[in-house]
Amino acid sequence: MRKALLSLAAFAVTGVVLANEHTIVFDGDNDMYGLMRQNTANVNDLEFVQQFSFTEDGIEFSIKNTDEDCKGFALVNAGGTKAGLLIPSVFLTETTQYPVATLTVPGGKITGVTLYMSGDGLLTVDVPFNGKEVSSIPEGRLYYWTWTDAKGTESVSFTINNSFLERFIHSIDVSYTVDLGGKTECGLAFNPGSREVIMGQAFTAPALSNPYNLPIEWSSSDEAVASVASDGTLTLVGGGKTMITASTKGNDNYAPGNAKYDLTVIPSADNLSDMIELAPVFLDCVYVNFPLTVAYANGASAFVVDADNNASCIENTKNAASTSSTTIYKVGNVIPGGWLATNYTMNESTTWRGVPPAVTETVNVTYPAVESVTPEDNNRVVILKDVTFTSATASEYERAFGTTPDGTEYEFQDSFNIGSKPAGTYNVTGVVSYSKTSSREYFFIAPISYEKVNESGILNMEYSDTTPRYFNLQGLEVVNPAEGIYIKVKGEEISKITLK
């Protein structure tokens, strides 16, 4: 687990020495270390610097490449693992990048360094610290390398071999000691050392212990997340992470110092569009503040829509901490708001952190019937009418093409593993995906269900489980059939019956 930021109590040796731990964070602050945060991982759109340095919490940091022809570095926050100090791959620079980073505590001693990175192929990367090879260890979506030295040293350097892949330095934990020159340690401390809050909900900041009543200066590492006034009053601004610092310059009796705590602000979404947009950008986590209706459920996945018919996927089994893996939701279930969703795939597919509230009701699910789709239908569910497939429809996550009466050909991808249907004409209920490039616009539809259009005009509902539907002999559906002769349609079975 990540270590919380803290300041350990001073201890007496030959003088007064203070043991500290500090984390240098690169995963997305604005105007950080003289670099502007850039919200894209597309290297062609990024601005790079060849080297840079800064001082934070008494720690001097610098980084540069051994080859001046290398691309350099950029501070990126494109969401998920694409956040941190970007080191581009050799394919973009035409030369291998061997960046060398150096940490120095003037007048002090560094006793431990842990480097956290994200990217591909990191498990096999060795990062030498002061010439000593250190192997990587996975931790969630990051990898880390730890170097220690009980005696300590004023300066530590490490090299990253970046032959082929793009890598991101996420953060660096530094443990170090400093001589206070005979003064008493300032004693500043926060309890607790970290806090998580949902945007728009009540929040109480961690209490600052200031035993010697020293003058305090306040700061926030990212004021786009939270700002802090001169009296310590905190104002939440937006989703993300920031570090709140209380520092003192000390006086003749007390040494300068500071205390910090990590603040995570989780954004709140009022619809699926916001949820999809926010989840990949801010910590991969967003508070779902609205109800969702289950449109289709298949094993471990449930396809859900909001009040505006925007659509996405959520997990349909209990979380890993549960001893049961049974499915939770069925078609028509309404899931109330009040849970945290995490976007793992970065592709509009969400799964929760924790379990959403229990279903409150079950409703009939209906969608608009259309003869063609438009860009406004992106991420929405529609019934596309009279689609003719000259061969079988897609199956097992494959694709197939169908044509509407106006001659438009659409691509259908079996994203939800509905299964193949025979060639024929169908009304297709599905989620629309739309994208546009400089050369063309592109639609594809992921079916939820197919309704086969028979010659009689009666629709044969091809669900695996469905309630019966009744049609009169003219082919018109009758919602509440009275006495008479009807065509009964259930699943793939059609029968003629007499109601009395």
Residue pairs with C-beta under 8 A, 6 or more apart in sequence:
2 139
2 173
3 21
3 23
3 114
3 173
4 192
4 193
4 194
4 262
5 21
5 22
5 23
5 193
5 194
5 243
5 260
5 261
5 262
6 21
6 189
6 193
7 18
7 20
7 21
7 185
7 188
7 189
7 257
7 258
7 259
8 18
8 19
8 20
8 21
9 185
10 16
10 17
10 18
10 180
10 184
10 185
11 17
11 19
15 179
15 180
15 181
15 182
16 179
16 180
16 181
16 182
16 183
16 184
16 185
16 255
17 177
17 178
17 179
17 180
18 177
18 178
18 180
18 185
18 255
18 257
19 111
19 175
19 176
19 177
20 57
20 58
20 175
20 176
20 177
20 178
21 173
21 174
21 175
21 176
22 56
22 57
22 59
22 173
22 174
22 176
22 260
23 171
23 172
23 173
23 174
23 243
24 56
24 59
24 61
24 171
24 172
24 174
25 170
25 171
25 221
25 241
25 243
26 32
26 75
26 84
26 85
26 168
26 169
26 170
26 171
26 172
27 77
27 83
27 84
27 168
27 170
27 171
27 241
28 37
28 75
28 76
28 77
28 83
28 84
28 222
28 240
28 241
29 37
29 221
29 222
29 242
30 36
30 37
30 222
30 223
30 224
31 37
32 75
32 221
32 222
33 52
33 54
33 56
33 61
33 75
34 52
34 54
35 49
35 52
35 73
35 74
35 75
36 47
36 75
37 75
37 76
37 77
38 45
38 46
38 47
38 74
38 75
38 76
38 77
39 76
39 77
39 78
39 281
40 46
40 76
40 78
41 76
41 78
41 82
41 86
41 166
43 71
43 74
43 86
43 88
43 92
43 166
46 74
46 76
46 86
47 74
48 71
48 72
48 73
48 74
48 88
49 72
49 73
49 74
50 64
50 65
50 68
50 70
50 72
50 73
51 62
51 63
51 64
51 65
51 72
51 73
52 62
52 63
52 73
53 60
53 61
53 62
53 63
54 60
54 61
55 61
57 258
58 105
58 106
58 108
58 176
58 178
59 103
59 104
59 105
59 174
59 176
60 102
60 103
60 104
60 105
60 106
61 101
61 102
61 103
61 172
62 101
62 102
63 73
63 85
63 99
63 100
63 101
63 102
64 99
64 100
65 72
65 97
65 98
65 99
65 100
66 98
66 99
66 100
67 95
67 96
67 97
67 98
69 93
69 94
69 95
70 88
70 93
70 95
70 97
70 99
71 88
71 92
71 93
71 97
72 88
73 85
73 86
73 87
73 99
74 85
74 86
75 84
75 85
75 86
76 82
76 83
76 84
76 85
76 86
76 168
77 83
77 281
78 281
79 280
79 281
79 282
79 284
79 346
80 141
80 280
80 284
80 343
80 346
81 118
81 119
81 141
81 142
81 168
82 118
82 168
83 118
83 168
83 170
84 117
84 118
84 168
84 169
84 170
84 171
85 168
85 169
86 166
86 167
86 168
87 97
87 99
87 160
87 162
87 166
87 167
87 168
87 169
88 97
88 162
88 166
89 97
89 162
89 163
89 164
89 165
89 166
90 96
90 97
90 162
90 163
90 164
91 164
96 161
96 162
96 163
97 160
97 162
98 159
98 160
98 161
98 162
99 159
99 160
99 162
100 157
100 158
100 159
101 157
101 158
101 159
101 160
101 169
102 155
102 156
102 157
103 110
103 113
103 155
103 156
103 157
103 172
103 174
104 110
104 154
104 155
104 156
105 154
105 155
105 174
105 176
105 178
106 154
107 154
107 178
107 179
108 152
108 154
108 176
108 177
108 178
108 179
109 151
109 152
109 153
109 154
109 176
109 177
110 149
110 152
110 153
110 154
110 155
110 156
110 174
110 175
110 176
111 148
111 149
111 150
111 151
111 152
111 175
111 176
111 177
112 146
112 147
112 148
112 149
112 173
112 174
112 175
113 129
113 146
113 147
113 156
113 158
113 172
113 173
113 174
113 175
114 144
114 145
114 146
114 147
114 172
114 173
115 127
115 144
115 145
115 146
115 158
115 169
115 172
116 139
116 142
116 143
116 144
116 169
116 170
116 171
116 172
116 173
117 136
117 142
117 143
117 144
117 145
117 160
117 167
117 168
117 169
117 170
118 141
118 142
118 143
118 167
118 168
118 170
119 165
119 166
119 167
119 168
120 165
120 166
121 164
121 165
122 136
122 143
122 167
123 136
123 138
123 143
124 136
125 136
125 143
125 160
125 161
126 133
126 134
126 135
126 136
126 161
127 133
127 134
127 136
127 145
127 158
127 159
127 160
127 161
128 134
128 158
128 159
129 145
129 147
129 156
129 157
129 158
130 147
130 153
130 156
130 157
130 158
132 147
134 145
134 146
134 147
135 145
136 143
136 144
136 145
137 143
137 144
137 145
137 146
142 170
145 158
147 156
147 158
152 176
152 177
160 167
160 169
180 255
181 255
183 250
183 252
183 253
183 254
183 255
184 212
184 253
184 254
184 255
185 254
185 255
185 257
186 212
186 214
186 248
186 250
186 254
186 255
186 256
186 257
187 209
187 210
187 211
187 212
187 254
187 257
188 208
188 209
188 210
188 214
188 216
188 246
188 247
188 248
188 257
188 258
188 259
189 208
189 209
189 259
190 206
190 207
190 208
190 209
190 246
190 259
190 260
190 261
191 206
191 207
191 209
192 206
192 261
193 206
193 260
193 261
193 262
194 261
194 262
194 263
194 264
195 203
195 205
195 206
195 261
195 262
195 263
195 264
196 263
196 264
196 266
197 203
197 236
197 263
197 264
197 265
197 266
198 265
198 266
198 268
198 287
199 236
199 238
199 239
199 265
199 266
199 267
199 268
199 287
200 268
201 268
203 234
203 236
205 232
205 234
205 244
206 261
208 216
208 232
208 246
208 259
209 259
210 216
210 246
210 248
212 254
214 248
214 250
214 251
214 254
215 248
215 249
216 232
216 246
216 247
216 248
217 230
217 246
217 247
217 248
217 249
218 228
218 229
218 230
218 231
218 232
218 244
218 245
218 246
219 228
219 244
219 245
219 247
220 226
220 227
220 228
220 242
220 243
220 244
220 245
220 263
221 242
221 243
221 244
221 245
222 240
222 241
222 242
222 243
223 237
223 242
224 237
224 238
224 240
225 236
225 237
225 238
225 239
225 240
225 241
225 242
225 263
225 265
226 234
226 235
226 236
226 237
226 242
226 244
226 263
226 265
227 234
227 235
227 237
228 234
228 235
228 244
229 235
232 246
234 244
234 263
236 265
237 265
238 265
238 267
238 282
239 265
239 266
239 267
239 278
239 281
239 282
239 283
239 286
240 264
240 265
240 282
240 283
241 262
241 263
241 264
241 265
241 283
242 262
242 263
242 265
243 260
243 261
243 262
243 263
244 260
244 261
244 263
245 258
245 259
245 260
246 258
246 259
246 260
247 256
247 257
247 258
247 259
248 254
248 256
248 257
248 258
249 256
250 256
250 257
264 283
266 282
266 283
266 285
266 286
266 287
266 340
267 278
267 282
267 286
267 287
268 286
268 287
268 289
269 275
269 278
269 286
269 287
269 288
269 289
269 290
270 289
270 290
271 290
271 306
271 307
271 308
271 310
272 292
272 304
272 305
272 306
272 308
272 310
272 311
272 312
272 379
273 308
273 310
273 379
274 286
275 286
275 288
275 312
275 341
275 350
276 310
276 312
276 343
276 348
276 350
276 379
278 286
279 285
279 286
279 341
279 342
279 343
279 350
280 343
280 346
284 342
284 343
284 344
285 340
285 341
285 342
285 353
286 340
286 341
286 343
287 339
287 340
287 341
288 337
288 338
288 339
288 340
288 341
288 356
289 337
289 338
290 306
290 307
290 337
291 306
291 307
291 334
291 335
291 336
291 337
291 360
292 304
292 305
292 306
292 314
292 334
292 335
293 304
293 305
293 306
293 332
293 333
293 334
293 335
293 363
293 365
294 302
294 303
294 304
294 329
294 330
294 331
294 332
294 333
294 334
294 335
294 365
295 303
295 304
295 305
295 311
295 331
295 365
295 367
295 381
295 448
296 302
296 303
296 331
296 416
296 448
296 449
297 303
297 316
297 327
297 329
297 330
297 331
298 316
298 416
298 417
298 418
299 316
299 327
300 315
300 316
300 317
300 327
301 313
301 314
301 315
301 316
301 416
302 313
302 314
302 315
302 316
302 328
302 329
303 311
303 312
303 313
303 416
303 431
303 448
304 311
304 312
304 313
304 314
304 335
305 311
305 365
305 380
305 381
308 380
309 367
309 368
309 380
309 381
310 379
310 380
311 379
311 380
311 381
311 431
312 348
312 349
312 350
312 379
313 348
313 349
313 350
314 335
314 341
314 350
314 351
314 352
314 356
315 351
315 352
316 327
316 328
316 329
317 325
317 326
317 327
317 328
318 324
318 325
318 326
318 328
318 355
319 352
319 354
319 355
328 359
329 335
329 359
330 362
331 365
332 362
332 363
332 364
332 365
333 359
333 361
333 362
334 359
334 360
334 361
334 362
334 363
335 356
335 357
335 359
336 356
336 357
336 360
337 357
338 356
338 357
339 352
339 354
339 355
339 356
339 357
340 352
340 353
340 354
341 350
341 351
341 352
341 353
342 350
342 351
342 352
342 353
343 349
343 350
343 351
344 350
344 351
348 379
367 381
367 382
367 383
367 429
368 382
368 383
369 382
369 383
369 385
369 427
370 377
370 382
370 383
370 384
370 385
371 384
371 385
371 386
371 404
371 405
371 406
372 384
372 404
372 406
372 408
373 382
373 384
373 410
373 432
373 434
373 443
373 445
375 434
375 436
375 441
377 432
377 434
378 432
378 433
378 434
379 431
379 432
379 433
380 431
380 432
381 429
381 430
381 431
381 432
381 448
382 429
382 430
382 432
383 427
383 428
383 429
383 451
384 404
384 410
384 427
384 428
384 429
384 430
384 445
385 404
385 427
386 404
386 405
386 425
386 427
386 453
387 402
387 403
387 404
387 410
387 412
387 425
387 426
387 427
387 428
388 402
388 403
388 404
388 424
388 425
389 400
389 401
389 402
389 421
389 423
389 424
389 425
389 426
390 403
390 423
391 400
391 423
392 400
392 420
392 421
392 422
392 423
393 400
393 402
393 412
393 414
393 420
393 421
393 426
393 447
393 450
394 400
394 412
394 413
394 414
394 420
394 447
395 414
395 418
395 419
395 420
396 414
396 417
396 419
396 420
397 413
397 414
397 415
397 417
398 413
398 414
399 411
399 412
399 413
399 414
399 444
400 411
400 412
400 414
401 409
401 410
401 411
401 412
402 409
402 410
402 412
402 426
402 428
403 409
403 410
404 410
410 443
410 444
410 445
411 443
411 444
411 445
412 428
412 430
412 444
412 445
412 446
412 447
413 444
413 445
413 446
414 420
414 446
414 447
415 431
415 446
416 446
416 447
416 448
418 447
418 448
418 449
418 450
421 450
421 452
421 462
424 452
424 453
425 452
425 453
426 450
426 451
426 452
426 453
427 450
427 451
427 453
427 459
428 445
428 447
428 449
428 450
428 451
429 447
429 448
429 449
429 450
429 451
430 445
430 446
430 447
430 448
431 445
431 446
431 448
432 443
432 445
433 443
433 444
433 445
433 446
434 441
434 442
434 443
435 441
435 442
436 442
449 461
449 462
449 463
450 462
451 459
451 460
451 461
451 462
452 459
452 460
452 462
453 459
454 460
456 475
456 487
457 475
458 471
458 475
458 487
458 489
458 494
459 469
459 477
459 489
460 489
460 492
460 494
461 469
461 489
461 490
461 491
462 491
462 492
463 491
464 491
465 491
466 490
466 491
467 490
468 488
468 489
468 490
469 477
469 488
469 489
469 490
470 477
470 478
470 481
470 486
470 487
470 488
470 489
471 477
471 478
471 486
471 487
471 489
472 478
472 484
472 486
472 487
473 485
473 486
473 487
475 487
478 486
481 499
482 499
483 499
483 500
484 498
484 499
485 496
485 497
485 498
485 499
486 496
486 497
486 498
486 499
487 494
487 495
487 496
487 497
488 494
488 495
488 496
488 497
